[in-house]
Amino acid sequence: MKSTPINKLPAVFYAIVMILITSGLFTGCASKTDDNARLQQLLSQRRNIDKEISEIEQRMAAAPDATEKNVPSVNVIRLEQKPFAFYLQVRGKVESDNTIFVPAQRPYIVTKIHVDVGEYVSRGQLLAELDNSSILQSLNEIEKALELATTLYERQKNLYDKKIGTEVQYLQAKHQVEDLEIKLKNVKTELEKTRIYSPISGMVDQITLKEGEAAIPNAGAIRVANLSALKVKAKISENMITQVKRGDKVTLTFPTGDVTLESTINSISKVIDPNNRTFDVEVLIPDNAKINPNMLAVLSIKTYENPQGIAIPLNAVQKNEKEQFVMVASQKSGQWLAEIRKITTGQSYENWVEVNEGLNEGDVVITFGMNNVTLGEPVNPKFSEL
């Protein structure tokens, strides 16, 4: 087969070949142009990044304490002279200064109890009744006998006044009436002893009787407390007997009734109970309708007061085998430095303790963060109110 010279190819084929060659040349040129543009873009971004890195490095190099440790933050208070008081807190119970345990007088079955615990009663009010059926029967018989004896006596007296009948008959009729009258009076008295009345006005505090059971004569049956004479009675450890005095101010808190009252110690027993080594104190309660006998009370007795004292939180006080101390922050050359200060403490109450020696008004005491502090090193104080 003979080959055809290129110049002898058809004109159309020659045109197609030329188009393909030209297209390839254009494509190669476009690709080279895009790479140059992308390269310039990346180089610009790198210059910007290098500039930003350089600026950050310069700022970090110029920042203070870049190579030093951070200054620890601590909570502090600035001391002020204020009244400081110590309160002894004990628990007590409300009692009535005029409480009467009304007894039953006869060993009869209880038929009816007319009151409930907590009910207010008046003087002379009926509280309970005992079985009196036999007494009522006797009372009925005596009343009938007295009625008959009275009629006979009146007739005999009329006859005797008219000189009819003997004096003996008249005296016998009169004696019969008088005897029955005495018996009637005694039976009525016995009937009253089957009823229990309140001798005072007050609140029913306790009922030991039960309907259907026999009462125990002369034993407490129903207790009535006069609410106009209430008091709180509490026991205090004997080691406080020299610190608690008659007339000391007392704050009474009654958790049940959500009531707080102010009073003073009315009386103090000087006899120590050998069983629990305590002594009794009594505090009179101001009139308050919410307070009832047997309610629990918390007594806060002020046993010490310093009108111009310095007190610090208990958690700020540290101690070793020999002494107590606190950490303070002192300002020197524009910096706050941690120092140690030996102290002598006095009374403490709740979370505060009185400082007798070692601190003065205006001192700045570290209350939190002292474990992260090195003596003589700077601290960053965060002030809080006392």
TAJO-V651083 format. One record per pair of residues at least 24 apart in sequence whose ideal C-beta (glycine too) atoms are under 10 Angstrom apart, sorted by the first residue. I is the first residue (numbers start at 1). J is the second residue. D is the distance in whole Angstrom. If there is no record, write none. Layout:
BEGIN
i=I j=J d=D
i=I j=J d=D
END
This chain:
BEGIN
i=65 j=378 d=10
i=68 j=378 d=10
i=69 j=374 d=10
i=69 j=377 d=9
i=70 j=372 d=10
i=70 j=380 d=9
i=71 j=335 d=9
i=71 j=336 d=9
i=71 j=377 d=8
i=71 j=378 d=5
i=71 j=379 d=6
i=71 j=380 d=5
i=72 j=338 d=9
i=72 j=369 d=6
i=72 j=370 d=9
i=72 j=371 d=9
i=72 j=372 d=4
i=72 j=373 d=6
i=72 j=374 d=8
i=72 j=377 d=8
i=72 j=378 d=8
i=72 j=379 d=6
i=72 j=380 d=7
i=73 j=368 d=9
i=73 j=369 d=6
i=73 j=372 d=8
i=73 j=379 d=7
i=73 j=380 d=4
i=73 j=381 d=8
i=73 j=382 d=6
i=74 j=327 d=8
i=74 j=329 d=7
i=74 j=336 d=9
i=74 j=338 d=8
i=74 j=364 d=10
i=74 j=365 d=10
i=74 j=366 d=5
i=74 j=367 d=8
i=74 j=368 d=7
i=74 j=369 d=4
i=74 j=370 d=7
i=74 j=371 d=10
i=74 j=372 d=8
i=74 j=373 d=6
i=74 j=379 d=5
i=74 j=380 d=7
i=74 j=381 d=6
i=74 j=382 d=7
i=75 j=313 d=10
i=75 j=316 d=9
i=75 j=365 d=10
i=75 j=366 d=7
i=75 j=367 d=5
i=75 j=368 d=4
i=75 j=369 d=6
i=75 j=370 d=9
i=75 j=381 d=8
i=75 j=382 d=5
i=75 j=383 d=8
i=75 j=384 d=6
i=76 j=316 d=9
i=76 j=327 d=9
i=76 j=328 d=8
i=76 j=329 d=6
i=76 j=336 d=9
i=76 j=363 d=10
i=76 j=364 d=5
i=76 j=365 d=6
i=76 j=366 d=5
i=76 j=367 d=6
i=76 j=368 d=9
i=76 j=369 d=9
i=76 j=379 d=8
i=76 j=380 d=10
i=76 j=381 d=4
i=76 j=382 d=7
i=76 j=383 d=6
i=76 j=384 d=7
i=77 j=312 d=7
i=77 j=313 d=8
i=77 j=316 d=8
i=77 j=363 d=9
i=77 j=364 d=7
i=77 j=365 d=6
i=77 j=366 d=9
i=77 j=367 d=6
i=77 j=368 d=10
i=77 j=381 d=10
i=77 j=383 d=7
i=77 j=384 d=6
i=77 j=385 d=8
i=77 j=386 d=6
i=78 j=329 d=10
i=78 j=361 d=9
i=78 j=362 d=6
i=78 j=363 d=7
i=78 j=364 d=5
i=78 j=365 d=8
i=78 j=381 d=9
i=78 j=383 d=7
i=78 j=384 d=9
i=78 j=385 d=9
i=78 j=386 d=8
i=79 j=310 d=5
i=79 j=311 d=8
i=79 j=312 d=7
i=79 j=328 d=9
i=79 j=355 d=8
i=79 j=359 d=6
i=79 j=360 d=7
i=79 j=361 d=6
i=79 j=362 d=6
i=79 j=363 d=5
i=79 j=364 d=8
i=79 j=365 d=6
i=79 j=386 d=8
i=80 j=308 d=10
i=80 j=310 d=8
i=80 j=311 d=9
i=80 j=361 d=6
i=80 j=362 d=8
i=80 j=385 d=10
i=80 j=386 d=6
i=81 j=306 d=9
i=81 j=307 d=9
i=81 j=308 d=5
i=81 j=309 d=7
i=81 j=310 d=6
i=81 j=311 d=9
i=81 j=360 d=9
i=81 j=361 d=5
i=81 j=362 d=10
i=82 j=306 d=9
i=82 j=307 d=9
i=82 j=308 d=8
i=82 j=309 d=7
i=82 j=310 d=8
i=82 j=311 d=7
i=82 j=361 d=10
i=82 j=386 d=7
i=83 j=305 d=7
i=83 j=306 d=7
i=83 j=307 d=5
i=83 j=308 d=7
i=83 j=309 d=7
i=83 j=311 d=9
i=84 j=304 d=8
i=84 j=305 d=7
i=84 j=306 d=5
i=84 j=307 d=8
i=84 j=308 d=9
i=84 j=309 d=3
i=84 j=310 d=8
i=84 j=311 d=5
i=84 j=346 d=8
i=84 j=347 d=8
i=84 j=348 d=10
i=84 j=349 d=8
i=84 j=352 d=7
i=84 j=353 d=9
i=84 j=354 d=5
i=84 j=355 d=9
i=85 j=249 d=9
i=85 j=300 d=10
i=85 j=302 d=5
i=85 j=303 d=9
i=85 j=304 d=6
i=85 j=305 d=4
i=85 j=306 d=8
i=85 j=307 d=9
i=85 j=309 d=9
i=85 j=311 d=10
i=85 j=347 d=8
i=85 j=349 d=7
i=85 j=354 d=10
i=86 j=243 d=9
i=86 j=301 d=9
i=86 j=302 d=7
i=86 j=303 d=6
i=86 j=304 d=4
i=86 j=305 d=8
i=86 j=306 d=9
i=86 j=346 d=9
i=86 j=347 d=4
i=86 j=348 d=7
i=86 j=349 d=5
i=86 j=350 d=10
i=86 j=352 d=10
i=86 j=354 d=8
i=87 j=249 d=9
i=87 j=250 d=9
i=87 j=251 d=8
i=87 j=299 d=9
i=87 j=300 d=4
i=87 j=301 d=6
i=87 j=302 d=6
i=87 j=303 d=7
i=87 j=304 d=9
i=87 j=305 d=10
i=87 j=347 d=10
i=87 j=349 d=6
i=87 j=350 d=8
i=88 j=236 d=7
i=88 j=237 d=9
i=88 j=240 d=6
i=88 j=243 d=7
i=88 j=244 d=7
i=88 j=248 d=9
i=88 j=250 d=10
i=88 j=299 d=8
i=88 j=300 d=7
i=88 j=301 d=5
i=88 j=302 d=8
i=88 j=303 d=5
i=88 j=304 d=9
i=88 j=349 d=9
i=89 j=251 d=9
i=89 j=253 d=9
i=89 j=298 d=6
i=89 j=299 d=7
i=89 j=300 d=5
i=89 j=301 d=8
i=89 j=349 d=9
i=89 j=350 d=9
i=90 j=232 d=10
i=90 j=234 d=5
i=90 j=235 d=7
i=90 j=236 d=6
i=90 j=237 d=8
i=90 j=240 d=9
i=90 j=244 d=10
i=90 j=250 d=10
i=90 j=278 d=9
i=90 j=281 d=8
i=90 j=297 d=9
i=90 j=298 d=8
i=90 j=299 d=5
i=90 j=300 d=9
i=90 j=301 d=7
i=91 j=232 d=10
i=91 j=234 d=7
i=91 j=235 d=9
i=91 j=296 d=6
i=91 j=297 d=7
i=91 j=298 d=6
i=91 j=299 d=7
i=92 j=231 d=9
i=92 j=232 d=4
i=92 j=233 d=6
i=92 j=234 d=3
i=92 j=235 d=8
i=92 j=236 d=9
i=92 j=250 d=10
i=92 j=252 d=8
i=92 j=280 d=9
i=92 j=281 d=8
i=92 j=282 d=9
i=92 j=283 d=8
i=92 j=295 d=10
i=92 j=296 d=8
i=92 j=297 d=5
i=92 j=298 d=8
i=92 j=299 d=5
i=93 j=231 d=10
i=93 j=232 d=7
i=93 j=233 d=6
i=93 j=234 d=8
i=93 j=235 d=10
i=93 j=293 d=8
i=93 j=294 d=6
i=93 j=295 d=7
i=93 j=296 d=6
i=93 j=297 d=7
i=94 j=225 d=9
i=94 j=227 d=10
i=94 j=230 d=6
i=94 j=231 d=7
i=94 j=232 d=6
i=94 j=233 d=8
i=94 j=252 d=9
i=94 j=254 d=8
i=94 j=256 d=10
i=94 j=257 d=10
i=94 j=283 d=10
i=94 j=285 d=7
i=94 j=291 d=6
i=94 j=292 d=7
i=94 j=293 d=5
i=94 j=294 d=6
i=94 j=295 d=4
i=94 j=296 d=8
i=94 j=297 d=6
i=95 j=205 d=10
i=95 j=225 d=8
i=95 j=229 d=10
i=95 j=230 d=7
i=95 j=231 d=6
i=95 j=232 d=7
i=95 j=233 d=5
i=95 j=282 d=8
i=95 j=285 d=10
i=95 j=293 d=6
i=95 j=294 d=8
i=95 j=295 d=10
i=96 j=200 d=10
i=96 j=202 d=7
i=96 j=203 d=8
i=96 j=205 d=7
i=96 j=223 d=9
i=96 j=224 d=9
i=96 j=225 d=4
i=96 j=226 d=6
i=96 j=227 d=7
i=96 j=228 d=9
i=96 j=229 d=6
i=96 j=230 d=6
i=96 j=231 d=8
i=96 j=285 d=10
i=96 j=292 d=9
i=96 j=293 d=5
i=96 j=294 d=9
i=97 j=225 d=9
i=97 j=226 d=7
i=97 j=228 d=9
i=97 j=229 d=4
i=97 j=230 d=7
i=97 j=231 d=5
i=97 j=233 d=10
i=97 j=266 d=10
i=97 j=282 d=9
i=97 j=284 d=8
i=97 j=285 d=10
i=98 j=200 d=7
i=98 j=201 d=10
i=98 j=202 d=7
i=98 j=224 d=9
i=98 j=225 d=7
i=98 j=226 d=4
i=98 j=227 d=9
i=98 j=228 d=8
i=98 j=229 d=5
i=98 j=230 d=9
i=99 j=200 d=9
i=99 j=202 d=8
i=99 j=203 d=10
i=99 j=205 d=7
i=99 j=206 d=9
i=99 j=223 d=6
i=99 j=224 d=7
i=99 j=225 d=5
i=99 j=226 d=7
i=99 j=229 d=9
i=99 j=230 d=10
i=99 j=293 d=7
i=100 j=198 d=8
i=100 j=199 d=6
i=100 j=200 d=6
i=100 j=202 d=8
i=100 j=205 d=10
i=100 j=220 d=9
i=100 j=222 d=9
i=100 j=223 d=7
i=100 j=224 d=5
i=100 j=225 d=8
i=100 j=226 d=8
i=101 j=205 d=9
i=101 j=206 d=8
i=101 j=208 d=9
i=101 j=219 d=8
i=101 j=220 d=3
i=101 j=221 d=7
i=101 j=222 d=8
i=101 j=223 d=5
i=101 j=224 d=8
i=101 j=225 d=10
i=102 j=127 d=7
i=102 j=128 d=9
i=102 j=196 d=6
i=102 j=197 d=8
i=102 j=198 d=7
i=102 j=199 d=6
i=102 j=200 d=9
i=102 j=204 d=10
i=102 j=220 d=8
i=102 j=221 d=6
i=102 j=222 d=5
i=102 j=223 d=7
i=102 j=224 d=6
i=103 j=196 d=8
i=103 j=208 d=10
i=103 j=215 d=9
i=103 j=216 d=8
i=103 j=217 d=7
i=103 j=218 d=5
i=103 j=219 d=6
i=103 j=220 d=6
i=103 j=221 d=6
i=103 j=222 d=9
i=104 j=128 d=8
i=104 j=130 d=7
i=104 j=193 d=9
i=104 j=194 d=9
i=104 j=195 d=10
i=104 j=196 d=6
i=104 j=208 d=9
i=104 j=209 d=7
i=104 j=214 d=9
i=104 j=215 d=4
i=104 j=216 d=7
i=104 j=217 d=6
i=104 j=218 d=8
i=104 j=219 d=7
i=104 j=220 d=9
i=104 j=221 d=5
i=104 j=222 d=9
i=105 j=130 d=9
i=105 j=190 d=9
i=105 j=192 d=9
i=105 j=193 d=4
i=105 j=194 d=8
i=105 j=195 d=9
i=105 j=196 d=8
i=105 j=215 d=8
i=105 j=217 d=6
i=105 j=218 d=7
i=105 j=221 d=9
i=106 j=130 d=6
i=106 j=131 d=9
i=106 j=132 d=9
i=106 j=135 d=9
i=106 j=190 d=8
i=106 j=193 d=5
i=106 j=194 d=6
i=106 j=195 d=10
i=106 j=214 d=10
i=106 j=215 d=7
i=106 j=217 d=6
i=106 j=218 d=10
i=107 j=214 d=6
i=107 j=215 d=6
i=107 j=216 d=7
i=107 j=217 d=5
i=107 j=218 d=10
i=108 j=132 d=7
i=108 j=133 d=9
i=108 j=134 d=9
i=108 j=135 d=9
i=108 j=193 d=9
i=108 j=194 d=6
i=108 j=214 d=7
i=108 j=215 d=6
i=108 j=217 d=9
i=109 j=133 d=10
i=109 j=194 d=10
i=109 j=211 d=9
i=109 j=212 d=7
i=109 j=213 d=7
i=109 j=214 d=6
i=109 j=215 d=8
i=110 j=194 d=10
i=110 j=196 d=9
i=110 j=209 d=5
i=110 j=210 d=6
i=110 j=211 d=5
i=110 j=212 d=7
i=110 j=213 d=6
i=110 j=214 d=7
i=110 j=215 d=6
i=110 j=221 d=9
i=111 j=194 d=9
i=111 j=211 d=7
i=111 j=212 d=8
i=112 j=195 d=10
i=112 j=211 d=7
i=113 j=196 d=9
i=113 j=204 d=10
i=113 j=207 d=7
i=113 j=209 d=6
i=113 j=210 d=8
i=113 j=211 d=6
i=113 j=221 d=9
i=113 j=222 d=8
i=114 j=195 d=10
i=114 j=196 d=9
i=114 j=222 d=10
i=115 j=196 d=10
i=115 j=198 d=8
i=115 j=203 d=10
i=115 j=204 d=5
i=115 j=207 d=7
i=115 j=222 d=7
i=115 j=224 d=9
i=116 j=204 d=7
i=116 j=207 d=8
i=117 j=203 d=9
i=117 j=204 d=5
i=117 j=205 d=7
i=117 j=206 d=7
i=117 j=207 d=6
i=117 j=222 d=9
i=117 j=223 d=9
i=117 j=294 d=10
i=118 j=203 d=7
i=118 j=204 d=7
i=118 j=205 d=8
i=118 j=292 d=7
i=118 j=293 d=10
i=119 j=203 d=7
i=119 j=204 d=5
i=119 j=207 d=10
i=119 j=224 d=10
i=120 j=201 d=8
i=120 j=202 d=7
i=120 j=203 d=5
i=120 j=204 d=8
i=120 j=224 d=10
i=120 j=227 d=8
i=121 j=197 d=9
i=121 j=198 d=5
i=121 j=200 d=9
i=121 j=201 d=7
i=121 j=202 d=7
i=121 j=203 d=7
i=121 j=204 d=6
i=121 j=222 d=9
i=121 j=224 d=6
i=122 j=198 d=7
i=122 j=200 d=9
i=122 j=201 d=5
i=122 j=202 d=9
i=123 j=197 d=9
i=123 j=198 d=6
i=123 j=199 d=7
i=123 j=200 d=6
i=123 j=201 d=5
i=123 j=202 d=9
i=123 j=224 d=9
i=123 j=226 d=10
i=124 j=197 d=6
i=124 j=198 d=7
i=124 j=199 d=8
i=124 j=200 d=9
i=124 j=201 d=9
i=125 j=196 d=10
i=125 j=197 d=7
i=125 j=198 d=5
i=125 j=201 d=8
i=125 j=204 d=10
i=125 j=224 d=9
i=126 j=195 d=6
i=126 j=196 d=7
i=126 j=197 d=6
i=126 j=198 d=8
i=127 j=195 d=8
i=127 j=196 d=5
i=127 j=197 d=6
i=127 j=198 d=6
i=127 j=204 d=8
i=127 j=207 d=9
i=127 j=209 d=9
i=127 j=221 d=8
i=127 j=222 d=5
i=127 j=224 d=8
i=128 j=194 d=10
i=128 j=195 d=7
i=128 j=196 d=4
i=128 j=197 d=9
i=128 j=207 d=8
i=128 j=209 d=6
i=128 j=211 d=9
i=128 j=215 d=8
i=128 j=221 d=7
i=128 j=222 d=6
i=129 j=194 d=6
i=129 j=195 d=5
i=129 j=196 d=8
i=129 j=211 d=10
i=130 j=193 d=8
i=130 j=194 d=4
i=130 j=195 d=7
i=130 j=196 d=8
i=130 j=209 d=9
i=130 j=214 d=9
i=130 j=215 d=6
i=130 j=221 d=10
i=131 j=194 d=7
i=131 j=214 d=9
i=131 j=215 d=9
i=132 j=190 d=8
i=132 j=191 d=6
i=132 j=192 d=9
i=132 j=193 d=9
i=132 j=194 d=4
i=132 j=195 d=8
i=133 j=194 d=10
i=134 j=190 d=10
i=134 j=194 d=10
i=135 j=187 d=6
i=135 j=188 d=9
i=135 j=189 d=10
i=135 j=190 d=5
i=135 j=191 d=5
i=135 j=192 d=10
i=135 j=193 d=9
i=135 j=194 d=6
i=136 j=187 d=9
i=136 j=191 d=7
i=136 j=194 d=9
i=137 j=187 d=10
i=138 j=183 d=9
i=138 j=184 d=10
i=138 j=186 d=10
i=138 j=187 d=5
i=138 j=190 d=8
i=138 j=191 d=9
i=139 j=183 d=9
i=139 j=184 d=7
i=139 j=187 d=5
i=139 j=188 d=7
i=139 j=190 d=9
i=139 j=191 d=6
i=140 j=187 d=10
i=141 j=183 d=10
i=141 j=187 d=9
i=142 j=180 d=6
i=142 j=181 d=9
i=142 j=182 d=10
i=142 j=183 d=5
i=142 j=184 d=5
i=142 j=185 d=10
i=142 j=186 d=9
i=142 j=187 d=6
i=142 j=188 d=9
i=143 j=180 d=9
i=143 j=183 d=10
i=143 j=184 d=6
i=143 j=187 d=9
i=143 j=188 d=10
i=144 j=180 d=10
i=145 j=176 d=9
i=145 j=177 d=10
i=145 j=179 d=10
i=145 j=180 d=6
i=145 j=183 d=8
i=145 j=184 d=9
i=146 j=176 d=9
i=146 j=177 d=7
i=146 j=178 d=10
i=146 j=179 d=9
i=146 j=180 d=4
i=146 j=181 d=6
i=146 j=183 d=8
i=146 j=184 d=6
i=147 j=180 d=9
i=148 j=176 d=9
i=148 j=177 d=10
i=148 j=180 d=9
i=149 j=173 d=7
i=149 j=174 d=9
i=149 j=175 d=9
i=149 j=176 d=4
i=149 j=177 d=5
i=149 j=178 d=9
i=149 j=179 d=8
i=149 j=180 d=5
i=149 j=181 d=9
i=150 j=176 d=9
i=150 j=177 d=5
i=150 j=180 d=8
i=150 j=181 d=9
i=151 j=177 d=10
i=152 j=176 d=7
i=152 j=177 d=8
i=153 j=177 d=5
i=153 j=178 d=9
i=153 j=180 d=10
i=193 j=217 d=9
i=196 j=221 d=6
i=196 j=222 d=6
i=197 j=222 d=10
i=198 j=222 d=8
i=198 j=224 d=5
i=199 j=224 d=8
i=200 j=224 d=6
i=200 j=225 d=9
i=200 j=226 d=5
i=200 j=228 d=10
i=201 j=226 d=7
i=201 j=227 d=9
i=201 j=228 d=9
i=202 j=226 d=4
i=202 j=227 d=6
i=202 j=228 d=8
i=202 j=229 d=9
i=202 j=293 d=9
i=203 j=227 d=6
i=203 j=230 d=10
i=203 j=292 d=7
i=203 j=293 d=7
i=204 j=293 d=10
i=205 j=292 d=8
i=205 j=293 d=5
i=205 j=294 d=7
i=206 j=293 d=9
i=206 j=294 d=9
i=223 j=293 d=9
i=224 j=293 d=10
i=225 j=292 d=8
i=225 j=293 d=4
i=225 j=294 d=9
i=226 j=293 d=10
i=227 j=285 d=9
i=227 j=287 d=8
i=227 j=288 d=9
i=227 j=289 d=8
i=227 j=291 d=8
i=227 j=292 d=7
i=227 j=293 d=8
i=228 j=287 d=7
i=229 j=284 d=8
i=229 j=285 d=9
i=230 j=283 d=10
i=230 j=284 d=8
i=230 j=285 d=4
i=230 j=286 d=9
i=230 j=287 d=8
i=230 j=288 d=8
i=230 j=291 d=6
i=230 j=292 d=8
i=230 j=293 d=7
i=230 j=295 d=9
i=231 j=263 d=9
i=231 j=266 d=7
i=231 j=267 d=9
i=231 j=282 d=5
i=231 j=283 d=6
i=231 j=284 d=5
i=231 j=285 d=6
i=231 j=293 d=10
i=231 j=297 d=10
i=232 j=261 d=9
i=232 j=263 d=8
i=232 j=266 d=9
i=232 j=281 d=9
i=232 j=282 d=7
i=232 j=283 d=5
i=232 j=284 d=8
i=232 j=285 d=6
i=232 j=291 d=9
i=232 j=295 d=9
i=232 j=296 d=9
i=232 j=297 d=5
i=232 j=298 d=9
i=232 j=299 d=6
i=233 j=267 d=10
i=233 j=269 d=10
i=233 j=280 d=6
i=233 j=281 d=7
i=233 j=282 d=5
i=233 j=283 d=8
i=233 j=297 d=9
i=233 j=299 d=10
i=234 j=265 d=10
i=234 j=278 d=9
i=234 j=279 d=10
i=234 j=280 d=7
i=234 j=281 d=6
i=234 j=282 d=8
i=234 j=283 d=8
i=234 j=297 d=8
i=234 j=298 d=9
i=234 j=299 d=5
i=234 j=301 d=9
i=235 j=269 d=9
i=235 j=273 d=7
i=235 j=276 d=7
i=235 j=277 d=10
i=235 j=278 d=4
i=235 j=279 d=7
i=235 j=280 d=6
i=235 j=281 d=8
i=236 j=268 d=9
i=236 j=269 d=10
i=236 j=278 d=6
i=236 j=279 d=6
i=236 j=280 d=8
i=236 j=281 d=6
i=236 j=299 d=9
i=236 j=301 d=8
i=237 j=272 d=10
i=237 j=276 d=9
i=237 j=277 d=7
i=237 j=278 d=6
i=237 j=279 d=8
i=238 j=272 d=5
i=238 j=273 d=9
i=238 j=276 d=9
i=238 j=277 d=5
i=238 j=278 d=6
i=238 j=279 d=6
i=239 j=277 d=8
i=240 j=278 d=9
i=240 j=279 d=9
i=240 j=281 d=10
i=240 j=301 d=9
i=240 j=303 d=7
i=241 j=268 d=8
i=241 j=269 d=9
i=241 j=270 d=8
i=241 j=272 d=8
i=241 j=278 d=9
i=241 j=279 d=6
i=241 j=281 d=10
i=242 j=303 d=10
i=243 j=301 d=9
i=243 j=303 d=5
i=243 j=304 d=8
i=244 j=268 d=6
i=244 j=279 d=8
i=244 j=281 d=6
i=244 j=301 d=6
i=244 j=303 d=6
i=245 j=301 d=9
i=245 j=303 d=8
i=246 j=281 d=9
i=246 j=282 d=10
i=248 j=281 d=9
i=248 j=283 d=9
i=248 j=301 d=5
i=248 j=302 d=6
i=248 j=303 d=6
i=249 j=300 d=9
i=249 j=301 d=8
i=249 j=302 d=5
i=249 j=303 d=10
i=249 j=305 d=9
i=250 j=281 d=9
i=250 j=283 d=5
i=250 j=284 d=10
i=250 j=297 d=10
i=250 j=299 d=5
i=250 j=300 d=7
i=250 j=301 d=5
i=250 j=302 d=8
i=251 j=283 d=10
i=251 j=298 d=8
i=251 j=299 d=8
i=251 j=300 d=4
i=251 j=301 d=8
i=251 j=302 d=8
i=252 j=283 d=7
i=252 j=284 d=10
i=252 j=285 d=7
i=252 j=286 d=9
i=252 j=288 d=10
i=252 j=291 d=9
i=252 j=297 d=5
i=252 j=298 d=7
i=252 j=299 d=6
i=252 j=300 d=8
i=253 j=296 d=10
i=253 j=297 d=7
i=253 j=298 d=4
i=253 j=299 d=8
i=253 j=300 d=7
i=254 j=285 d=9
i=254 j=288 d=9
i=254 j=290 d=7
i=254 j=291 d=6
i=254 j=292 d=9
i=254 j=295 d=6
i=254 j=296 d=7
i=254 j=297 d=5
i=254 j=298 d=8
i=255 j=295 d=9
i=255 j=296 d=7
i=255 j=297 d=8
i=255 j=298 d=7
i=256 j=290 d=9
i=256 j=291 d=10
i=256 j=292 d=9
i=256 j=295 d=6
i=256 j=296 d=7
i=256 j=297 d=9
i=257 j=288 d=8
i=257 j=289 d=10
i=257 j=290 d=4
i=257 j=291 d=6
i=257 j=292 d=8
i=257 j=295 d=7
i=257 j=296 d=10
i=257 j=297 d=10
i=258 j=290 d=8
i=259 j=285 d=10
i=259 j=288 d=6
i=259 j=289 d=10
i=259 j=290 d=5
i=259 j=291 d=7
i=259 j=295 d=9
i=259 j=297 d=9
i=260 j=298 d=9
i=260 j=300 d=9
i=261 j=285 d=7
i=261 j=286 d=6
i=261 j=287 d=10
i=261 j=288 d=6
i=261 j=290 d=10
i=261 j=291 d=8
i=261 j=297 d=9
i=262 j=286 d=8
i=263 j=299 d=9
i=264 j=301 d=9
i=264 j=302 d=10
i=265 j=299 d=9
i=265 j=301 d=7
i=300 j=349 d=10
i=302 j=349 d=10
i=303 j=347 d=9
i=303 j=349 d=10
i=304 j=346 d=8
i=304 j=347 d=5
i=304 j=349 d=9
i=304 j=354 d=9
i=305 j=347 d=10
i=306 j=346 d=8
i=306 j=347 d=8
i=306 j=354 d=7
i=306 j=356 d=9
i=308 j=361 d=9
i=309 j=346 d=8
i=309 j=347 d=9
i=309 j=352 d=10
i=309 j=354 d=5
i=309 j=355 d=8
i=309 j=356 d=9
i=310 j=343 d=10
i=310 j=346 d=10
i=310 j=354 d=7
i=310 j=355 d=5
i=310 j=356 d=9
i=310 j=357 d=10
i=310 j=358 d=10
i=310 j=359 d=6
i=310 j=360 d=7
i=310 j=361 d=7
i=310 j=363 d=9
i=310 j=365 d=10
i=311 j=345 d=9
i=311 j=346 d=9
i=311 j=347 d=9
i=311 j=348 d=9
i=311 j=349 d=9
i=311 j=351 d=10
i=311 j=352 d=5
i=311 j=353 d=6
i=311 j=354 d=5
i=311 j=355 d=7
i=311 j=359 d=10
i=311 j=386 d=8
i=312 j=343 d=8
i=312 j=345 d=9
i=312 j=351 d=10
i=312 j=352 d=7
i=312 j=353 d=6
i=312 j=354 d=9
i=312 j=355 d=6
i=312 j=359 d=7
i=312 j=363 d=9
i=312 j=365 d=6
i=312 j=367 d=8
i=312 j=386 d=9
i=313 j=350 d=10
i=313 j=351 d=6
i=313 j=352 d=6
i=313 j=353 d=8
i=313 j=365 d=8
i=313 j=367 d=5
i=313 j=368 d=9
i=313 j=386 d=9
i=314 j=345 d=9
i=314 j=348 d=6
i=314 j=349 d=10
i=314 j=350 d=9
i=314 j=351 d=5
i=314 j=352 d=7
i=314 j=353 d=5
i=314 j=367 d=10
i=315 j=351 d=7
i=315 j=353 d=10
i=315 j=367 d=7
i=315 j=368 d=7
i=315 j=370 d=9
i=316 j=343 d=10
i=316 j=352 d=10
i=316 j=353 d=9
i=316 j=355 d=10
i=316 j=365 d=6
i=316 j=366 d=7
i=316 j=367 d=5
i=316 j=368 d=8
i=316 j=370 d=8
i=317 j=343 d=7
i=317 j=345 d=7
i=317 j=348 d=9
i=317 j=353 d=6
i=317 j=355 d=9
i=317 j=365 d=10
i=318 j=343 d=10
i=318 j=370 d=7
i=318 j=371 d=10
i=319 j=343 d=10
i=319 j=345 d=9
i=323 j=358 d=10
i=324 j=353 d=9
i=324 j=355 d=9
i=324 j=358 d=8
i=325 j=358 d=8
i=326 j=355 d=8
i=326 j=358 d=8
i=326 j=359 d=7
i=326 j=363 d=9
i=326 j=365 d=5
i=326 j=366 d=7
i=326 j=367 d=9
i=326 j=370 d=8
i=327 j=364 d=10
i=327 j=365 d=7
i=327 j=366 d=4
i=327 j=367 d=9
i=327 j=369 d=9
i=327 j=370 d=5
i=327 j=371 d=10
i=327 j=373 d=6
i=327 j=375 d=8
i=327 j=379 d=9
i=328 j=358 d=10
i=328 j=359 d=8
i=328 j=363 d=6
i=328 j=364 d=6
i=328 j=365 d=5
i=328 j=366 d=7
i=328 j=370 d=10
i=329 j=363 d=9
i=329 j=364 d=5
i=329 j=365 d=8
i=329 j=366 d=6
i=329 j=373 d=9
i=329 j=378 d=9
i=329 j=379 d=6
i=329 j=380 d=9
i=329 j=381 d=5
i=329 j=383 d=10
i=330 j=363 d=9
i=330 j=364 d=7
i=330 j=379 d=10
i=331 j=364 d=8
i=331 j=381 d=9
i=332 j=378 d=10
i=334 j=378 d=10
i=335 j=377 d=9
i=335 j=378 d=5
i=335 j=379 d=9
i=335 j=380 d=10
i=336 j=364 d=8
i=336 j=366 d=10
i=336 j=377 d=10
i=336 j=378 d=6
i=336 j=379 d=5
i=336 j=380 d=7
i=336 j=381 d=5
i=337 j=373 d=10
i=337 j=374 d=10
i=337 j=375 d=8
i=337 j=376 d=6
i=337 j=377 d=7
i=337 j=378 d=6
i=337 j=379 d=7
i=338 j=366 d=7
i=338 j=369 d=10
i=338 j=370 d=8
i=338 j=372 d=10
i=338 j=373 d=4
i=338 j=374 d=7
i=338 j=375 d=6
i=338 j=376 d=7
i=338 j=377 d=6
i=338 j=378 d=8
i=338 j=379 d=5
i=338 j=381 d=10
i=339 j=364 d=10
i=339 j=366 d=9
i=339 j=373 d=10
i=339 j=375 d=7
i=339 j=376 d=7
i=339 j=379 d=10
i=340 j=370 d=10
i=340 j=373 d=10
i=340 j=375 d=6
i=340 j=376 d=10
i=341 j=365 d=8
i=352 j=386 d=9
END
